[in-house]
Amino acid sequence: MHEVGTSIDFWAKVRKRFAAAGVTMTQDIRTADPDGEQQRWQHLVPEPEHERKIRELKASPEWPAIKARMEAQYGICPED
């Protein structure tokens, strides 16, 4: 959001109230800073369902046994 001269006091009050609630408001987003903003909001990009399932499986306590069984059956995967 771009601040204009007449809104500076308003946004100062908003920042103060949000800070009391533990929220930090950033300054204007500039076209020179897209990478930083993109990383900051990356957690909101939907994860494809198949990738989520793979991630959850690899995080499960059963994963070492599943991986060992797959490697015994198909050989070692070069990605791991």
VMD Tcl script that builds the backbone (N, CA, C; Angstrom):
set m [mol new atoms 240]
animate dup $m
set s [atomselect $m all]
$s set {name element resname resid chain x y z} {
  {N N MET 1 A 0.848 -1.160 0.000}
  {CA C MET 1 A 0.000 0.000 0.000}
  {C C MET 1 A 0.900 1.231 0.000}
  {N N HIS 2 A 0.593 2.178 -0.827}
  {CA C HIS 2 A 1.393 3.398 -0.924}
  {C C HIS 2 A 0.794 4.473 -0.025}
  {N N GLU 3 A 1.633 5.051 0.792}
  {CA C GLU 3 A 1.181 6.128 1.684}
  {C C GLU 3 A 1.269 7.466 0.968}
  {N N VAL 4 A 0.239 8.244 1.113}
  {CA C VAL 4 A 0.292 9.621 0.627}
  {C C VAL 4 A 0.359 10.516 1.848}
  {N N GLY 5 A 0.712 11.762 1.640}
  {CA C GLY 5 A 0.918 12.683 2.757}
  {C C GLY 5 A -0.221 12.740 3.758}
  {N N THR 6 A -1.450 12.644 3.285}
  {CA C THR 6 A -2.589 12.763 4.196}
  {C C THR 6 A -2.854 11.491 4.996}
  {N N SER 7 A -2.221 10.390 4.640}
  {CA C SER 7 A -2.500 9.133 5.342}
  {C C SER 7 A -1.381 8.707 6.293}
  {N N ILE 8 A -0.329 9.488 6.402}
  {CA C ILE 8 A 0.819 9.103 7.230}
  {C C ILE 8 A 0.416 8.907 8.686}
  {N N ASP 9 A -0.368 9.820 9.244}
  {CA C ASP 9 A -0.804 9.669 10.640}
  {C C ASP 9 A -1.660 8.420 10.826}
  {N N PHE 10 A -2.542 8.175 9.873}
  {CA C PHE 10 A -3.393 6.989 9.945}
  {C C PHE 10 A -2.551 5.718 9.993}
  {N N TRP 11 A -1.593 5.586 9.067}
  {CA C TRP 11 A -0.776 4.369 9.016}
  {C C TRP 11 A 0.143 4.260 10.226}
  {N N ALA 12 A 0.561 5.377 10.787}
  {CA C ALA 12 A 1.363 5.329 12.017}
  {C C ALA 12 A 0.539 4.719 13.150}
  {N N LYS 13 A -0.733 5.107 13.251}
  {CA C LYS 13 A -1.616 4.530 14.273}
  {C C LYS 13 A -1.865 3.046 14.010}
  {N N VAL 14 A -2.068 2.700 12.746}
  {CA C VAL 14 A -2.300 1.291 12.396}
  {C C VAL 14 A -1.079 0.455 12.758}
  {N N ARG 15 A 0.113 0.934 12.403}
  {CA C ARG 15 A 1.344 0.193 12.731}
  {C C ARG 15 A 1.484 0.001 14.237}
  {N N LYS 16 A 1.165 1.055 14.998}
  {CA C LYS 16 A 1.278 0.984 16.455}
  {C C LYS 16 A 0.314 -0.064 17.023}
  {N N ARG 17 A -0.923 -0.059 16.567}
  {CA C ARG 17 A -1.910 -1.032 17.062}
  {C C ARG 17 A -1.560 -2.450 16.634}
  {N N PHE 18 A -1.138 -2.610 15.396}
  {CA C PHE 18 A -0.756 -3.939 14.932}
  {C C PHE 18 A 0.472 -4.436 15.683}
  {N N ALA 19 A 1.429 -3.541 15.948}
  {CA C ALA 19 A 2.631 -3.931 16.694}
  {C C ALA 19 A 2.261 -4.426 18.082}
  {N N ALA 20 A 1.265 -3.814 18.704}
  {CA C ALA 20 A 0.809 -4.259 20.022}
  {C C ALA 20 A 0.250 -5.676 19.954}
  {N N ALA 21 A -0.261 -6.063 18.785}
  {CA C ALA 21 A -0.799 -7.413 18.600}
  {C C ALA 21 A 0.253 -8.374 18.057}
  {N N GLY 22 A 1.504 -7.891 17.883}
  {CA C GLY 22 A 2.583 -8.746 17.399}
  {C C GLY 22 A 2.712 -8.812 15.890}
  {N N VAL 23 A 2.057 -7.907 15.183}
  {CA C VAL 23 A 2.094 -7.895 13.721}
  {C C VAL 23 A 3.021 -6.787 13.248}
  {N N THR 24 A 3.857 -7.096 12.279}
  {CA C THR 24 A 4.752 -6.098 11.710}
  {C C THR 24 A 4.274 -5.747 10.312}
  {N N MET 25 A 4.051 -4.480 10.078}
  {CA C MET 25 A 3.678 -4.020 8.741}
  {C C MET 25 A 4.936 -3.523 8.045}
  {N N THR 26 A 5.115 -3.969 6.812}
  {CA C THR 26 A 6.284 -3.546 6.049}
  {C C THR 26 A 6.006 -2.217 5.361}
  {N N GLN 27 A 7.060 -1.606 4.888}
  {CA C GLN 27 A 6.924 -0.374 4.115}
  {C C GLN 27 A 6.440 -0.729 2.719}
  {N N ASP 28 A 6.361 0.247 1.857}
  {CA C ASP 28 A 5.909 0.023 0.484}
  {C C ASP 28 A 6.751 -1.061 -0.182}
  {N N ILE 29 A 6.092 -1.876 -0.991}
  {CA C ILE 29 A 6.794 -2.880 -1.788}
  {C C ILE 29 A 7.242 -2.195 -3.074}
  {N N ARG 30 A 8.504 -2.304 -3.354}
  {CA C ARG 30 A 9.060 -1.663 -4.549}
  {C C ARG 30 A 9.304 -2.703 -5.637}
  {N N THR 31 A 9.290 -2.268 -6.877}
  {CA C THR 31 A 9.523 -3.195 -7.986}
  {C C THR 31 A 10.936 -3.755 -7.966}
  {N N ALA 32 A 11.839 -3.129 -7.247}
  {CA C ALA 32 A 13.209 -3.626 -7.156}
  {C C ALA 32 A 13.336 -4.770 -6.148}
  {N N ASP 33 A 12.285 -5.048 -5.367}
  {CA C ASP 33 A 12.358 -6.068 -4.319}
  {C C ASP 33 A 11.407 -7.251 -4.524}
  {N N PRO 34 A 11.195 -7.737 -5.733}
  {CA C PRO 34 A 10.202 -8.807 -5.885}
  {C C PRO 34 A 10.651 -10.135 -5.281}
  {N N ASP 35 A 11.948 -10.429 -5.313}
  {CA C ASP 35 A 12.421 -11.721 -4.806}
  {C C ASP 35 A 12.176 -11.868 -3.316}
  {N N GLY 36 A 12.474 -10.839 -2.560}
  {CA C GLY 36 A 12.252 -10.897 -1.118}
  {C C GLY 36 A 10.787 -11.071 -0.778}
  {N N GLU 37 A 9.930 -10.349 -1.473}
  {CA C GLU 37 A 8.492 -10.471 -1.220}
  {C C GLU 37 A 7.975 -11.830 -1.664}
  {N N GLN 38 A 8.493 -12.323 -2.765}
  {CA C GLN 38 A 8.066 -13.634 -3.252}
  {C C GLN 38 A 8.416 -14.723 -2.230}
  {N N GLN 39 A 9.604 -14.659 -1.655}
  {CA C GLN 39 A 10.000 -15.628 -0.629}
  {C C GLN 39 A 9.148 -15.472 0.621}
  {N N ARG 40 A 8.819 -14.252 0.977}
  {CA C ARG 40 A 8.045 -13.999 2.190}
  {C C ARG 40 A 6.640 -14.585 2.099}
  {N N TRP 41 A 6.086 -14.653 0.912}
  {CA C TRP 41 A 4.723 -15.153 0.726}
  {C C TRP 41 A 4.689 -16.568 0.156}
  {N N GLN 42 A 5.832 -17.207 -0.005}
  {CA C GLN 42 A 5.912 -18.527 -0.626}
  {C C GLN 42 A 5.046 -19.566 0.088}
  {N N HIS 43 A 4.902 -19.441 1.396}
  {CA C HIS 43 A 4.122 -20.430 2.148}
  {C C HIS 43 A 2.644 -20.429 1.755}
  {N N LEU 44 A 2.198 -19.412 1.035}
  {CA C LEU 44 A 0.808 -19.355 0.604}
  {C C LEU 44 A 0.578 -19.980 -0.771}
  {N N VAL 45 A 1.665 -20.343 -1.462}
  {CA C VAL 45 A 1.530 -20.979 -2.767}
  {C C VAL 45 A 1.077 -22.417 -2.536}
  {N N PRO 46 A -0.007 -22.835 -3.182}
  {CA C PRO 46 A -0.494 -24.192 -2.947}
  {C C PRO 46 A 0.527 -25.245 -3.378}
  {N N GLU 47 A 0.670 -26.263 -2.558}
  {CA C GLU 47 A 1.571 -27.370 -2.859}
  {C C GLU 47 A 0.766 -28.435 -3.601}
  {N N PRO 48 A 1.275 -28.943 -4.734}
  {CA C PRO 48 A 0.543 -30.004 -5.432}
  {C C PRO 48 A 0.314 -31.195 -4.499}
  {N N GLU 49 A -0.833 -31.834 -4.643}
  {CA C GLU 49 A -1.212 -32.913 -3.728}
  {C C GLU 49 A -0.197 -34.050 -3.723}
  {N N HIS 50 A 0.312 -34.444 -4.909}
  {CA C HIS 50 A 1.261 -35.555 -4.947}
  {C C HIS 50 A 2.560 -35.206 -4.217}
  {N N GLU 51 A 3.006 -33.944 -4.319}
  {CA C GLU 51 A 4.221 -33.540 -3.611}
  {C C GLU 51 A 3.988 -33.496 -2.105}
  {N N ARG 52 A 2.801 -33.064 -1.692}
  {CA C ARG 52 A 2.468 -33.053 -0.267}
  {C C ARG 52 A 2.471 -34.465 0.293}
  {N N LYS 53 A 1.892 -35.410 -0.448}
  {CA C LYS 53 A 1.845 -36.799 0.019}
  {C C LYS 53 A 3.246 -37.397 0.116}
  {N N ILE 54 A 4.099 -37.105 -0.857}
  {CA C ILE 54 A 5.480 -37.593 -0.809}
  {C C ILE 54 A 6.204 -37.006 0.396}
  {N N ARG 55 A 6.045 -35.694 0.617}
  {CA C ARG 55 A 6.692 -35.041 1.763}
  {C C ARG 55 A 6.209 -35.639 3.077}
  {N N GLU 56 A 4.899 -35.855 3.199}
  {CA C GLU 56 A 4.351 -36.436 4.423}
  {C C GLU 56 A 4.842 -37.863 4.632}
  {N N LEU 57 A 4.923 -38.646 3.552}
  {CA C LEU 57 A 5.406 -40.021 3.663}
  {C C LEU 57 A 6.859 -40.050 4.126}
  {N N LYS 58 A 7.689 -39.187 3.543}
  {CA C LYS 58 A 9.102 -39.155 3.930}
  {C C LYS 58 A 9.298 -38.665 5.358}
  {N N ALA 59 A 8.336 -37.926 5.900}
  {CA C ALA 59 A 8.430 -37.446 7.281}
  {C C ALA 59 A 7.866 -38.456 8.277}
  {N N SER 60 A 7.228 -39.509 7.788}
  {CA C SER 60 A 6.588 -40.471 8.688}
  {C C SER 60 A 7.617 -41.433 9.283}
  {N N PRO 61 A 7.326 -42.014 10.446}
  {CA C PRO 61 A 8.249 -42.975 11.064}
  {C C PRO 61 A 8.382 -44.261 10.246}
  {N N GLU 62 A 7.429 -44.532 9.356}
  {CA C GLU 62 A 7.490 -45.745 8.532}
  {C C GLU 62 A 8.412 -45.594 7.322}
  {N N TRP 63 A 8.846 -44.372 7.022}
  {CA C TRP 63 A 9.612 -44.118 5.801}
  {C C TRP 63 A 10.889 -44.948 5.689}
  {N N PRO 64 A 11.724 -45.103 6.721}
  {CA C PRO 64 A 12.941 -45.902 6.541}
  {C C PRO 64 A 12.645 -47.331 6.075}
  {N N ALA 65 A 11.611 -47.954 6.623}
  {CA C ALA 65 A 11.264 -49.319 6.209}
  {C C ALA 65 A 10.731 -49.335 4.776}
  {N N ILE 66 A 9.916 -48.354 4.430}
  {CA C ILE 66 A 9.377 -48.274 3.067}
  {C C ILE 66 A 10.506 -48.052 2.072}
  {N N LYS 67 A 11.414 -47.156 2.406}
  {CA C LYS 67 A 12.544 -46.859 1.516}
  {C C LYS 67 A 13.430 -48.085 1.340}
  {N N ALA 68 A 13.704 -48.798 2.434}
  {CA C ALA 68 A 14.539 -49.999 2.351}
  {C C ALA 68 A 13.873 -51.050 1.463}
  {N N ARG 69 A 12.560 -51.231 1.613}
  {CA C ARG 69 A 11.835 -52.207 0.799}
  {C C ARG 69 A 11.865 -51.806 -0.678}
  {N N MET 70 A 11.689 -50.525 -0.967}
  {CA C MET 70 A 11.726 -50.059 -2.357}
  {C C MET 70 A 13.118 -50.225 -2.960}
  {N N GLU 71 A 14.156 -49.921 -2.173}
  {CA C GLU 71 A 15.523 -50.072 -2.684}
  {C C GLU 71 A 15.860 -51.532 -2.927}
  {N N ALA 72 A 15.364 -52.423 -2.073}
  {CA C ALA 72 A 15.609 -53.854 -2.269}
  {C C ALA 72 A 14.907 -54.351 -3.530}
  {N N GLN 73 A 13.737 -53.813 -3.794}
  {CA C GLN 73 A 12.953 -54.269 -4.935}
  {C C GLN 73 A 13.380 -53.607 -6.241}
  {N N TYR 74 A 13.671 -52.299 -6.214}
  {CA C TYR 74 A 13.933 -51.551 -7.447}
  {C C TYR 74 A 15.357 -51.024 -7.581}
  {N N GLY 75 A 16.159 -51.123 -6.550}
  {CA C GLY 75 A 17.500 -50.558 -6.563}
  {C C GLY 75 A 17.504 -49.172 -5.946}
  {N N ILE 76 A 18.687 -48.653 -5.709}
  {CA C ILE 76 A 18.829 -47.356 -5.046}
  {C C ILE 76 A 18.450 -46.237 -6.010}
  {N N CYS 77 A 17.643 -45.331 -5.529}
  {CA C CYS 77 A 17.212 -44.181 -6.323}
  {C C CYS 77 A 18.327 -43.133 -6.326}
  {N N PRO 78 A 18.731 -42.625 -7.491}
  {CA C PRO 78 A 19.822 -41.643 -7.537}
  {C C PRO 78 A 19.474 -40.303 -6.898}
  {N N GLU 79 A 18.187 -39.998 -6.688}
  {CA C GLU 79 A 17.798 -38.716 -6.099}
  {C C GLU 79 A 18.056 -38.664 -4.607}
  {N N ASP 80 A 18.069 -39.788 -3.919}
  {CA C ASP 80 A 18.209 -39.791 -2.455}
  {C C ASP 80 A 19.629 -39.929 -2.038}
}
mol reanalyze $m
mol bondsrecalc $m
mol representation Tube
mol addrep $m
